[in-house]
Amino acid sequence: MLKQIEPNGSTKTKYMNKSIADFVKPTIITAQQYGTKVSVELNHSDTDIDELMDAFHTLIVGLGYHDSAWKEWIVDRADEYKEEAAEEAIYEPSPELKRAAEAYVNLLSEQDIAERRMDIIGQNGNEGLHYGIDSDDEFDDYGARKTTKKKKK
């Protein structure tokens, strides 16, 4: 079944025959412009896109358009299709990739939290000495406080 939309907006339903005999019937494509009528006939109905485009090329040139105009139109249309496809393309990752990405983000978050905690411990020491700094405190080359026992006075 094929639904065809008419210029006035109405639809017309056509039923296609599906017998083997229909495939050997000819394909006839006709175009008419300014009193010139051009037809292309193929000796079968099961045409592919290449055969149809060759037929359209023959029609266009037969109507008086130059071969270079046809080729230029094809290239321009291909560029338009590529631009449209790029604008409309929305990448949707597979569910497996989404799960892997979420697991990776969670792992990074856990690692980030652990690293921040270790940075604080590394900066302040793990002995609670970060609550106060005396002027006589000593630090090693990496900025960590050296633990020294204070002499009683």
Secondary structure as GFF3:
##gff-version 3
##sequence-region A 1 153
A	DSSP	beta_strand	2	5	.	.	.	ID=ss1
A	DSSP	beta_strand	11	14	.	.	.	ID=ss2
A	DSSP	alpha_helix	20	23	.	.	.	ID=ss3
A	DSSP	beta_strand	27	33	.	.	.	ID=ss4
A	DSSP	beta_strand	36	42	.	.	.	ID=ss5
A	DSSP	alpha_helix	49	62	.	.	.	ID=ss6
A	DSSP	alpha_helix	67	88	.	.	.	ID=ss7
A	DSSP	alpha_helix	95	124	.	.	.	ID=ss8
A	DSSP	three_ten_helix	129	131	.	.	.	ID=ss9
A	DSSP	beta_strand	138	139	.	.	.	ID=ss10
A	DSSP	beta_strand	145	146	.	.	.	ID=ss11
###
